[in-house]
């Protein structure tokens, strides 16, 4: 027995040494996850208020338009947020130069954002919402909230995780407060009225966030910007495709199934999205670690362990929420209660969805931006085809199409896995 203890000693010491060496990462993750936990609670409050204030059809249109704004916000600055973040991580003394570059790239990209928004409006939204209402949502997401996100991204890059976490919570809290005031003070609870409250909440979030942008001397350096064009465009393409494949399903459900079905789908996916918040905190820390140590994930055991952990956490999160809603059906409000009963039918969706997002972050961290873009293009096209086939082949007044979503997201995960783990065999690119 003594021999067994002595043999196990070095392993225990090795584990303790490894933990001590990475203790700062644990602290950083706790800071980031605290923001996610706070955001999870506030997001849930915001969701409950808004989903039970707007009619389900209006909520479906709003969620789809907001998701479209999220996609188009990735066109803003043409991907220059990536060099800005990388510089914040590795060379913060150049942050003033890259901030100017980001602002100039944002101005250049605005006509492209406007043209893309108009094209999407006339393709998917013109029959369900007015152009002014749609434009307010898009402007809010692309100009106001995206700018606040950039402040949060830079603070994360500088390892000011606590500040970033507070800003994330404050942004969500402002929207929740706006939804509460809208519920209590607005005579007409429709989408045309809500968008103005939404605009004001996000404007307030941006003003507060700008108070926490790091102070620096702003400088212009065209030479440095030109060196980052290739990486920026690759990241812009990848992020656009990533969010397009995340939100394209909502647009297709709206155009094929109509506002009522889109409302049901939006509520389900909003609840699923809540399970991704702790996963995204983990991704933030892992990306920074991989930028500094690209060979971190060489071990097959580590890869399997991380993916299995993310899958279990995601499925357990939705399973726990579905169980609580089974016990207390009206916990998320009377409007949401009929939809909440459907959550057990999509139990695997958050696991596959979160793993696909995690794999995309791996390729970004190792500098394989163009391969990531190609992967996301394939995933986006595959998702469009699978969703269209699902909606056209199954009755939308039943539950079969909801169950089939598990298979759709499983297929997308497998496509992403092939690209991701092929890229890990290649040398990392230092950008």
KOLTOR-295579 format. One record per residue (C-alpha): x, y, z; residue number from 0; residue in one letter. Coordinates in nm, 3 decimals, padded with zeros to 5 digits. Example, Ala and Ser with C-alpha at 12.3 -4.5 7.8 and 13.67 -1.06 7.14 Angstrom:
+---------+---------+---------+-----+------+
:    east :   north :      up : seq : type :
+---------+---------+---------+-----+------+
:  01.230 : -00.450 :  00.780 :   0 :    A :
:  01.367 : -00.106 :  00.714 :   1 :    S :
+---------+---------+---------+-----+------+
% end
This chain:
+---------+---------+---------+-----+------+
:    east :   north :      up : seq : type :
+---------+---------+---------+-----+------+
:  00.000 :  00.000 :  00.000 :   0 :    X :
:  00.289 :  00.230 :  00.081 :   1 :    X :
:  00.429 :  00.157 : -00.262 :   2 :    X :
:  00.099 :  00.250 : -00.420 :   3 :    X :
:  00.093 :  00.579 : -00.232 :   4 :    X :
:  00.450 :  00.658 : -00.328 :   5 :    X :
:  00.373 :  00.577 : -00.692 :   6 :    X :
:  00.073 :  00.804 : -00.692 :   7 :    X :
:  00.268 :  01.085 : -00.523 :   8 :    X :
:  00.436 :  01.226 : -00.833 :   9 :    X :
:  00.103 :  01.232 : -01.019 :  10 :    X :
: -00.061 :  01.431 : -00.739 :  11 :    X :
:  00.236 :  01.667 : -00.724 :  12 :    X :
:  00.228 :  01.710 : -01.101 :  13 :    X :
: -00.142 :  01.797 : -01.088 :  14 :    X :
: -00.083 :  02.047 : -00.809 :  15 :    X :
:  00.208 :  02.204 : -01.000 :  16 :    X :
: -00.005 :  02.228 : -01.315 :  17 :    X :
: -00.288 :  02.390 : -01.119 :  18 :    X :
: -00.051 :  02.640 : -00.955 :  19 :    X :
:  00.104 :  02.729 : -01.292 :  20 :    X :
: -00.240 :  02.800 : -01.438 :  21 :    X :
: -00.399 :  02.956 : -01.132 :  22 :    X :
: -00.425 :  03.291 : -01.310 :  23 :    X :
: -00.635 :  03.125 : -01.580 :  24 :    X :
: -00.875 :  02.992 : -01.317 :  25 :    X :
: -00.908 :  03.342 : -01.172 :  26 :    X :
: -00.959 :  03.490 : -01.519 :  27 :    X :
: -01.227 :  03.232 : -01.600 :  28 :    X :
: -01.406 :  03.303 : -01.272 :  29 :    X :
: -01.408 :  03.674 : -01.360 :  30 :    X :
: -01.547 :  03.607 : -01.706 :  31 :    X :
: -01.799 :  03.346 : -01.588 :  32 :    X :
: -01.923 :  03.587 : -01.321 :  33 :    X :
: -02.017 :  03.821 : -01.605 :  34 :    X :
: -02.186 :  03.536 : -01.789 :  35 :    X :
: -02.374 :  03.428 : -01.477 :  36 :    X :
: -02.495 :  03.781 : -01.420 :  37 :    X :
: -02.585 :  03.818 : -01.784 :  38 :    X :
: -02.768 :  03.483 : -01.776 :  39 :    X :
: -02.993 :  03.601 : -01.494 :  40 :    X :
: -03.057 :  03.945 : -01.645 :  41 :    X :
: -03.105 :  03.797 : -01.995 :  42 :    X :
: -03.365 :  03.561 : -01.854 :  43 :    X :
: -03.550 :  03.851 : -01.692 :  44 :    X :
: -03.533 :  04.049 : -02.018 :  45 :    X :
: -03.658 :  03.752 : -02.218 :  46 :    X :
: -03.948 :  03.684 : -01.979 :  47 :    X :
: -04.067 :  04.045 : -01.982 :  48 :    X :
: -04.039 :  04.098 : -02.357 :  49 :    X :
: -04.174 :  03.759 : -02.467 :  50 :    X :
: -04.480 :  03.814 : -02.247 :  51 :    X :
: -04.531 :  04.176 : -02.356 :  52 :    X :
: -04.512 :  04.148 : -02.734 :  53 :    X :
: -04.747 :  03.912 : -02.918 :  54 :    X :
: -04.564 :  03.591 : -03.017 :  55 :    X :
: -04.573 :  03.687 : -03.387 :  56 :    X :
: -04.421 :  04.031 : -03.310 :  57 :    X :
: -04.161 :  03.870 : -03.086 :  58 :    X :
: -04.068 :  03.632 : -03.367 :  59 :    X :
: -04.023 :  03.920 : -03.613 :  60 :    X :
: -03.822 :  04.124 : -03.360 :  61 :    X :
: -03.593 :  03.834 : -03.266 :  62 :    X :
: -03.531 :  03.762 : -03.634 :  63 :    X :
: -03.461 :  04.128 : -03.716 :  64 :    X :
: -03.232 :  04.157 : -03.413 :  65 :    X :
: -03.046 :  03.845 : -03.526 :  66 :    X :
: -03.012 :  03.997 : -03.872 :  67 :    X :
: -02.859 :  04.308 : -03.713 :  68 :    X :
: -02.617 :  04.084 : -03.527 :  69 :    X :
: -02.510 :  03.932 : -03.861 :  70 :    X :
: -02.472 :  04.270 : -04.032 :  71 :    X :
: -02.275 :  04.410 : -03.738 :  72 :    X :
: -01.996 :  04.171 : -03.839 :  73 :    X :
: -01.965 :  04.364 : -04.167 :  74 :    X :
: -01.896 :  04.683 : -03.971 :  75 :    X :
: -01.523 :  04.772 : -03.991 :  76 :    X :
: -01.469 :  04.479 : -04.229 :  77 :    X :
: -01.318 :  04.255 : -03.962 :  78 :    X :
: -01.077 :  04.513 : -03.816 :  79 :    X :
: -01.208 :  04.423 : -03.472 :  80 :    X :
: -00.979 :  04.117 : -03.496 :  81 :    X :
: -00.647 :  04.310 : -03.525 :  82 :    X :
: -00.777 :  04.544 : -03.253 :  83 :    X :
: -00.838 :  04.249 : -03.020 :  84 :    X :
: -00.508 :  04.077 : -03.104 :  85 :    X :
: -00.317 :  04.399 : -03.034 :  86 :    X :
: -00.498 :  04.441 : -02.702 :  87 :    X :
: -00.380 :  04.089 : -02.610 :  88 :    X :
: -00.017 :  04.098 : -02.727 :  89 :    X :
:  00.087 :  04.465 : -02.789 :  90 :    X :
: -00.140 :  04.702 : -02.597 :  91 :    X :
:  00.100 :  04.992 : -02.655 :  92 :    X :
: -00.028 :  05.004 : -03.017 :  93 :    X :
: -00.393 :  05.020 : -02.916 :  94 :    X :
: -00.425 :  05.389 : -03.008 :  95 :    X :
: -00.309 :  05.318 : -03.364 :  96 :    X :
: -00.548 :  05.028 : -03.413 :  97 :    X :
: -00.841 :  05.216 : -03.258 :  98 :    X :
: -00.807 :  05.479 : -03.532 :  99 :    X :
: -00.787 :  05.197 : -03.788 : 100 :    X :
: -01.107 :  05.044 : -03.652 : 101 :    X :
: -01.294 :  05.376 : -03.669 : 102 :    X :
: -01.184 :  05.442 : -04.027 : 103 :    X :
: -01.275 :  05.088 : -04.134 : 104 :    X :
: -01.618 :  05.135 : -03.974 : 105 :    X :
: -01.687 :  05.448 : -04.179 : 106 :    X :
: -01.573 :  05.276 : -04.501 : 107 :    X :
: -01.799 :  04.976 : -04.435 : 108 :    X :
: -02.123 :  05.167 : -04.361 : 109 :    X :
: -02.253 :  05.181 : -04.723 : 110 :    X :
: -02.200 :  04.805 : -04.753 : 111 :    X :
: -02.393 :  04.745 : -04.431 : 112 :    X :
: -02.681 :  04.964 : -04.553 : 113 :    X :
: -02.703 :  04.790 : -04.892 : 114 :    X :
: -02.695 :  04.445 : -04.731 : 115 :    X :
: -02.969 :  04.548 : -04.485 : 116 :    X :
: -03.196 :  04.665 : -04.767 : 117 :    X :
: -03.140 :  04.345 : -04.965 : 118 :    X :
: -03.227 :  04.130 : -04.662 : 119 :    X :
: -03.533 :  04.342 : -04.580 : 120 :    X :
: -03.690 :  04.303 : -04.924 : 121 :    X :
: -03.603 :  03.931 : -04.933 : 122 :    X :
: -03.729 :  03.824 : -04.590 : 123 :    X :
: -03.908 :  04.102 : -04.397 : 124 :    X :
: -04.105 :  04.334 : -04.627 : 125 :    X :
: -04.437 :  04.151 : -04.575 : 126 :    X :
: -04.411 :  04.135 : -04.194 : 127 :    X :
: -04.259 :  04.464 : -04.072 : 128 :    X :
: -04.221 :  04.825 : -04.190 : 129 :    X :
: -03.890 :  04.952 : -04.326 : 130 :    X :
: -03.851 :  05.220 : -04.056 : 131 :    X :
: -03.905 :  04.970 : -03.773 : 132 :    X :
: -03.664 :  04.724 : -03.932 : 133 :    X :
: -03.404 :  05.000 : -03.989 : 134 :    X :
: -03.416 :  05.107 : -03.623 : 135 :    X :
: -03.343 :  04.751 : -03.509 : 136 :    X :
: -03.055 :  04.714 : -03.758 : 137 :    X :
: -02.902 :  05.052 : -03.668 : 138 :    X :
: -02.928 :  04.969 : -03.298 : 139 :    X :
: -02.750 :  04.636 : -03.337 : 140 :    X :
: -02.482 :  04.743 : -03.588 : 141 :    X :
: -02.391 :  05.090 : -03.461 : 142 :    X :
: -02.484 :  05.108 : -03.092 : 143 :    X :
: -02.455 :  04.759 : -02.944 : 144 :    X :
: -02.168 :  04.652 : -03.169 : 145 :    X :
: -01.969 :  04.958 : -03.059 : 146 :    X :
: -02.035 :  04.872 : -02.695 : 147 :    X :
: -01.921 :  04.516 : -02.772 : 148 :    X :
: -01.593 :  04.648 : -02.912 : 149 :    X :
: -01.524 :  04.821 : -02.580 : 150 :    X :
: -01.596 :  04.491 : -02.403 : 151 :    X :
: -01.373 :  04.299 : -02.647 : 152 :    X :
: -01.080 :  04.537 : -02.592 : 153 :    X :
: -01.116 :  04.513 : -02.215 : 154 :    X :
: -01.114 :  04.134 : -02.241 : 155 :    X :
: -00.800 :  04.154 : -02.454 : 156 :    X :
: -00.633 :  04.366 : -02.187 : 157 :    X :
: -00.739 :  04.101 : -01.930 : 158 :    X :
: -00.968 :  04.352 : -01.760 : 159 :    X :
: -01.225 :  04.077 : -01.732 : 160 :    X :
: -01.414 :  04.225 : -01.438 : 161 :    X :
: -01.481 :  04.551 : -01.624 : 162 :    X :
: -01.588 :  04.361 : -01.935 : 163 :    X :
: -01.819 :  04.142 : -01.727 : 164 :    X :
: -01.985 :  04.445 : -01.564 : 165 :    X :
: -02.035 :  04.613 : -01.903 : 166 :    X :
: -02.198 :  04.299 : -02.044 : 167 :    X :
: -02.438 :  04.281 : -01.749 : 168 :    X :
: -02.515 :  04.655 : -01.766 : 169 :    X :
: -02.594 :  04.631 : -02.138 : 170 :    X :
: -02.840 :  04.347 : -02.082 : 171 :    X :
: -02.983 :  04.518 : -01.773 : 172 :    X :
: -03.051 :  04.833 : -01.975 : 173 :    X :
: -03.255 :  04.632 : -02.226 : 174 :    X :
: -03.439 :  04.454 : -01.944 : 175 :    X :
: -03.521 :  04.788 : -01.781 : 176 :    X :
: -03.644 :  04.923 : -02.115 : 177 :    X :
: -03.868 :  04.616 : -02.158 : 178 :    X :
: -04.008 :  04.666 : -01.806 : 179 :    X :
: -04.082 :  05.035 : -01.869 : 180 :    X :
: -04.233 :  04.948 : -02.207 : 181 :    X :
: -04.463 :  04.695 : -02.041 : 182 :    X :
: -04.577 :  04.943 : -01.774 : 183 :    X :
: -04.583 :  05.275 : -01.959 : 184 :    X :
: -04.660 :  05.204 : -02.324 : 185 :    X :
: -05.025 :  05.198 : -02.427 : 186 :    X :
: -04.956 :  04.993 : -02.741 : 187 :    X :
: -04.751 :  04.678 : -02.687 : 188 :    X :
: -04.647 :  04.631 : -03.047 : 189 :    X :
: -04.317 :  04.609 : -03.230 : 190 :    X :
: -04.337 :  04.960 : -03.381 : 191 :    X :
: -04.338 :  05.111 : -03.032 : 192 :    X :
: -04.087 :  04.871 : -02.873 : 193 :    X :
: -03.802 :  04.946 : -03.115 : 194 :    X :
: -03.770 :  05.303 : -02.985 : 195 :    X :
: -03.728 :  05.177 : -02.629 : 196 :    X :
: -03.473 :  04.928 : -02.759 : 197 :    X :
: -03.281 :  05.207 : -02.935 : 198 :    X :
: -03.267 :  05.415 : -02.616 : 199 :    X :
: -03.147 :  05.125 : -02.400 : 200 :    X :
: -02.860 :  05.043 : -02.633 : 201 :    X :
: -02.762 :  05.410 : -02.669 : 202 :    X :
: -02.734 :  05.430 : -02.291 : 203 :    X :
: -02.523 :  05.111 : -02.286 : 204 :    X :
: -02.279 :  05.260 : -02.537 : 205 :    X :
: -02.240 :  05.585 : -02.343 : 206 :    X :
: -02.155 :  05.391 : -02.025 : 207 :    X :
: -01.918 :  05.154 : -02.210 : 208 :    X :
: -01.719 :  05.438 : -02.367 : 209 :    X :
: -01.632 :  05.561 : -02.017 : 210 :    X :
: -01.429 :  05.241 : -01.974 : 211 :    X :
: -01.239 :  05.241 : -02.302 : 212 :    X :
: -00.867 :  05.257 : -02.219 : 213 :    X :
: -00.708 :  05.600 : -02.247 : 214 :    X :
: -00.441 :  05.625 : -02.515 : 215 :    X :
: -00.293 :  05.861 : -02.773 : 216 :    X :
: -00.475 :  05.813 : -03.104 : 217 :    X :
: -00.240 :  05.777 : -03.403 : 218 :    X :
: -00.284 :  05.702 : -03.774 : 219 :    X :
: -00.052 :  05.449 : -03.943 : 220 :    X :
: -00.162 :  05.335 : -04.288 : 221 :    X :
:  00.133 :  05.095 : -04.318 : 222 :    X :
:  00.019 :  04.890 : -04.019 : 223 :    X :
: -00.342 :  04.887 : -04.139 : 224 :    X :
: -00.249 :  04.755 : -04.483 : 225 :    X :
: -00.055 :  04.470 : -04.323 : 226 :    X :
: -00.374 :  04.360 : -04.142 : 227 :    X :
: -00.612 :  04.379 : -04.439 : 228 :    X :
: -00.587 :  04.009 : -04.529 : 229 :    X :
: -00.649 :  03.889 : -04.174 : 230 :    X :
: -00.929 :  04.144 : -04.124 : 231 :    X :
: -01.116 :  04.043 : -04.439 : 232 :    X :
: -01.078 :  03.674 : -04.355 : 233 :    X :
: -01.214 :  03.733 : -04.005 : 234 :    X :
: -01.498 :  03.951 : -04.142 : 235 :    X :
: -01.596 :  03.673 : -04.381 : 236 :    X :
: -01.572 :  03.409 : -04.111 : 237 :    X :
: -01.768 :  03.608 : -03.852 : 238 :    X :
: -02.032 :  03.705 : -04.107 : 239 :    X :
: -02.074 :  03.342 : -04.205 : 240 :    X :
: -02.067 :  03.227 : -03.843 : 241 :    X :
: -02.350 :  03.459 : -03.738 : 242 :    X :
: -02.532 :  03.405 : -04.065 : 243 :    X :
: -02.544 :  03.031 : -04.002 : 244 :    X :
: -02.656 :  03.109 : -03.646 : 245 :    X :
: -02.940 :  03.339 : -03.755 : 246 :    X :
: -03.025 :  03.218 : -04.105 : 247 :    X :
: -03.261 :  02.956 : -03.965 : 248 :    X :
: -03.476 :  03.230 : -03.804 : 249 :    X :
: -03.503 :  03.417 : -04.134 : 250 :    X :
: -03.597 :  03.101 : -04.321 : 251 :    X :
: -03.855 :  03.001 : -04.060 : 252 :    X :
: -04.006 :  03.350 : -04.086 : 253 :    X :
: -04.021 :  03.345 : -04.468 : 254 :    X :
: -04.147 :  02.984 : -04.496 : 255 :    X :
: -04.354 :  02.935 : -04.179 : 256 :    X :
: -04.470 :  03.290 : -04.110 : 257 :    X :
: -04.451 :  03.511 : -03.797 : 258 :    X :
: -04.634 :  03.271 : -03.561 : 259 :    X :
: -04.404 :  02.973 : -03.633 : 260 :    X :
: -04.106 :  03.212 : -03.627 : 261 :    X :
: -04.215 :  03.323 : -03.278 : 262 :    X :
: -04.220 :  02.963 : -03.151 : 263 :    X :
: -03.880 :  02.893 : -03.307 : 264 :    X :
: -03.730 :  03.219 : -03.175 : 265 :    X :
: -03.841 :  03.140 : -02.819 : 266 :    X :
: -03.694 :  02.788 : -02.835 : 267 :    X :
: -03.362 :  02.912 : -02.975 : 268 :    X :
: -03.348 :  03.199 : -02.726 : 269 :    X :
: -03.371 :  02.952 : -02.439 : 270 :    X :
: -03.111 :  02.730 : -02.610 : 271 :    X :
: -02.885 :  03.033 : -02.651 : 272 :    X :
: -02.887 :  03.094 : -02.276 : 273 :    X :
: -02.694 :  02.766 : -02.231 : 274 :    X :
: -02.409 :  02.907 : -02.445 : 275 :    X :
: -02.315 :  03.189 : -02.207 : 276 :    X :
: -02.081 :  02.987 : -01.978 : 277 :    X :
: -01.936 :  02.811 : -02.285 : 278 :    X :
: -01.847 :  03.145 : -02.444 : 279 :    X :
: -01.667 :  03.249 : -02.125 : 280 :    X :
: -01.457 :  02.934 : -02.151 : 281 :    X :
: -01.390 :  03.009 : -02.520 : 282 :    X :
: -01.263 :  03.358 : -02.435 : 283 :    X :
: -00.997 :  03.223 : -02.199 : 284 :    X :
: -00.902 :  02.933 : -02.424 : 285 :    X :
: -00.854 :  03.157 : -02.730 : 286 :    X :
: -00.611 :  03.381 : -02.543 : 287 :    X :
: -00.420 :  03.079 : -02.413 : 288 :    X :
: -00.398 :  02.929 : -02.761 : 289 :    X :
: -00.269 :  03.256 : -02.907 : 290 :    X :
:  00.021 :  03.233 : -02.663 : 291 :    X :
:  00.060 :  02.851 : -02.664 : 292 :    X :
: -00.066 :  02.717 : -03.003 : 293 :    X :
:  00.020 :  02.354 : -02.923 : 294 :    X :
: -00.200 :  02.337 : -02.616 : 295 :    X :
: -00.451 :  02.094 : -02.774 : 296 :    X :
: -00.215 :  01.839 : -02.926 : 297 :    X :
: -00.335 :  01.558 : -02.697 : 298 :    X :
: -00.637 :  01.356 : -02.818 : 299 :    X :
: -00.737 :  01.296 : -02.456 : 300 :    X :
: -00.755 :  01.672 : -02.391 : 301 :    X :
: -00.963 :  01.731 : -02.705 : 302 :    X :
: -01.213 :  01.458 : -02.615 : 303 :    X :
: -01.228 :  01.569 : -02.252 : 304 :    X :
: -01.307 :  01.930 : -02.344 : 305 :    X :
: -01.571 :  01.842 : -02.605 : 306 :    X :
: -01.739 :  01.589 : -02.377 : 307 :    X :
: -01.745 :  01.844 : -02.095 : 308 :    X :
: -01.897 :  02.114 : -02.314 : 309 :    X :
: -02.160 :  01.872 : -02.447 : 310 :    X :
: -02.259 :  01.756 : -02.096 : 311 :    X :
: -02.280 :  02.109 : -01.958 : 312 :    X :
: -02.492 :  02.229 : -02.253 : 313 :    X :
: -02.738 :  01.939 : -02.248 : 314 :    X :
: -02.762 :  01.940 : -01.868 : 315 :    X :
: -02.833 :  02.315 : -01.869 : 316 :    X :
: -03.129 :  02.282 : -02.103 : 317 :    X :
: -03.245 :  01.961 : -01.933 : 318 :    X :
: -03.249 :  02.130 : -01.594 : 319 :    X :
: -03.442 :  02.427 : -01.730 : 320 :    X :
: -03.691 :  02.197 : -01.906 : 321 :    X :
: -03.745 :  02.005 : -01.580 : 322 :    X :
: -03.806 :  02.325 : -01.381 : 323 :    X :
: -04.054 :  02.444 : -01.643 : 324 :    X :
: -04.231 :  02.108 : -01.623 : 325 :    X :
: -04.276 :  02.167 : -01.250 : 326 :    X :
: -04.361 :  02.536 : -01.289 : 327 :    X :
: -04.506 :  02.579 : -01.640 : 328 :    X :
: -04.572 :  02.954 : -01.605 : 329 :    X :
: -04.229 :  03.041 : -01.467 : 330 :    X :
: -04.135 :  03.217 : -01.794 : 331 :    X :
: -04.481 :  03.369 : -01.836 : 332 :    X :
: -04.810 :  03.259 : -01.991 : 333 :    X :
: -04.705 :  03.345 : -02.347 : 334 :    X :
: -04.395 :  03.125 : -02.322 : 335 :    X :
: -04.556 :  02.834 : -02.132 : 336 :    X :
: -04.691 :  02.645 : -02.439 : 337 :    X :
: -04.352 :  02.673 : -02.611 : 338 :    X :
: -04.159 :  02.573 : -02.297 : 339 :    X :
: -04.326 :  02.231 : -02.313 : 340 :    X :
: -04.133 :  02.168 : -02.637 : 341 :    X :
: -03.784 :  02.206 : -02.484 : 342 :    X :
: -03.730 :  01.833 : -02.412 : 343 :    X :
: -03.771 :  01.773 : -02.787 : 344 :    X :
: -03.453 :  01.975 : -02.864 : 345 :    X :
: -03.235 :  01.849 : -02.579 : 346 :    X :
: -02.930 :  01.782 : -02.800 : 347 :    X :
: -02.944 :  02.108 : -02.996 : 348 :    X :
: -02.751 :  02.325 : -02.744 : 349 :    X :
: -02.472 :  02.066 : -02.718 : 350 :    X :
: -02.409 :  02.043 : -03.093 : 351 :    X :
: -02.460 :  02.418 : -03.141 : 352 :    X :
: -02.215 :  02.515 : -02.865 : 353 :    X :
: -01.955 :  02.265 : -02.986 : 354 :    X :
: -01.972 :  02.407 : -03.338 : 355 :    X :
: -01.910 :  02.755 : -03.194 : 356 :    X :
: -01.621 :  02.624 : -02.982 : 357 :    X :
: -01.458 :  02.462 : -03.285 : 358 :    X :
: -01.482 :  02.785 : -03.482 : 359 :    X :
: -01.299 :  02.965 : -03.201 : 360 :    X :
: -01.021 :  02.704 : -03.212 : 361 :    X :
: -00.949 :  02.779 : -03.578 : 362 :    X :
: -00.951 :  03.153 : -03.508 : 363 :    X :
: -00.712 :  03.119 : -03.214 : 364 :    X :
: -00.460 :  02.927 : -03.425 : 365 :    X :
: -00.470 :  03.184 : -03.705 : 366 :    X :
: -00.643 :  02.963 : -03.966 : 367 :    X :
: -00.882 :  03.242 : -04.064 : 368 :    X :
: -00.937 :  03.139 : -04.426 : 369 :    X :
: -00.993 :  02.774 : -04.340 : 370 :    X :
: -01.240 :  02.889 : -04.075 : 371 :    X :
: -01.416 :  03.100 : -04.338 : 372 :    X :
: -01.439 :  02.801 : -04.573 : 373 :    X :
: -01.574 :  02.582 : -04.292 : 374 :    X :
: -01.839 :  02.836 : -04.200 : 375 :    X :
: -01.940 :  02.876 : -04.565 : 376 :    X :
: -01.998 :  02.500 : -04.590 : 377 :    X :
: -02.185 :  02.495 : -04.258 : 378 :    X :
: -02.403 :  02.791 : -04.363 : 379 :    X :
: -02.500 :  02.636 : -04.697 : 380 :    X :
: -02.565 :  02.302 : -04.529 : 381 :    X :
: -02.783 :  02.463 : -04.264 : 382 :    X :
: -02.985 :  02.650 : -04.526 : 383 :    X :
: -03.044 :  02.330 : -04.722 : 384 :    X :
: -03.132 :  02.121 : -04.417 : 385 :    X :
: -03.368 :  02.380 : -04.266 : 386 :    X :
: -03.544 :  02.435 : -04.600 : 387 :    X :
: -03.586 :  02.060 : -04.649 : 388 :    X :
: -03.713 :  02.020 : -04.292 : 389 :    X :
: -03.969 :  02.301 : -04.317 : 390 :    X :
: -04.100 :  02.187 : -04.656 : 391 :    X :
: -04.122 :  01.816 : -04.574 : 392 :    X :
: -04.275 :  01.821 : -04.224 : 393 :    X :
: -04.603 :  01.971 : -04.105 : 394 :    X :
: -04.541 :  02.296 : -03.917 : 395 :    X :
: -04.849 :  02.249 : -03.698 : 396 :    X :
: -04.700 :  01.935 : -03.541 : 397 :    X :
: -04.385 :  01.857 : -03.341 : 398 :    X :
: -04.192 :  01.647 : -03.594 : 399 :    X :
: -04.003 :  01.944 : -03.737 : 400 :    X :
: -03.893 :  02.045 : -03.385 : 401 :    X :
: -03.756 :  01.697 : -03.308 : 402 :    X :
: -03.574 :  01.692 : -03.642 : 403 :    X :
: -03.372 :  01.999 : -03.534 : 404 :    X :
: -03.151 :  01.766 : -03.327 : 405 :    X :
: -03.042 :  01.590 : -03.646 : 406 :    X :
: -02.982 :  01.919 : -03.829 : 407 :    X :
: -02.745 :  02.050 : -03.561 : 408 :    X :
: -02.572 :  01.711 : -03.526 : 409 :    X :
: -02.494 :  01.717 : -03.899 : 410 :    X :
: -02.358 :  02.072 : -03.877 : 411 :    X :
: -02.136 :  01.970 : -03.584 : 412 :    X :
: -01.986 :  01.682 : -03.783 : 413 :    X :
: -01.903 :  01.912 : -04.076 : 414 :    X :
: -01.736 :  02.159 : -03.839 : 415 :    X :
: -01.542 :  01.883 : -03.663 : 416 :    X :
: -01.387 :  01.762 : -03.990 : 417 :    X :
: -01.254 :  02.109 : -04.071 : 418 :    X :
: -01.146 :  02.191 : -03.716 : 419 :    X :
: -00.945 :  01.881 : -03.639 : 420 :    X :
: -00.789 :  01.882 : -03.984 : 421 :    X :
: -00.667 :  02.237 : -03.910 : 422 :    X :
: -00.516 :  02.130 : -03.575 : 423 :    X :
: -00.276 :  01.905 : -03.767 : 424 :    X :
: -00.141 :  02.214 : -03.946 : 425 :    X :
:  00.111 :  02.457 : -03.789 : 426 :    X :
: -00.047 :  02.755 : -03.616 : 427 :    X :
: -00.020 :  03.090 : -03.794 : 428 :    X :
:  00.111 :  03.378 : -03.587 : 429 :    X :
: -00.089 :  03.686 : -03.695 : 430 :    X :
+---------+---------+---------+-----+------+
% end
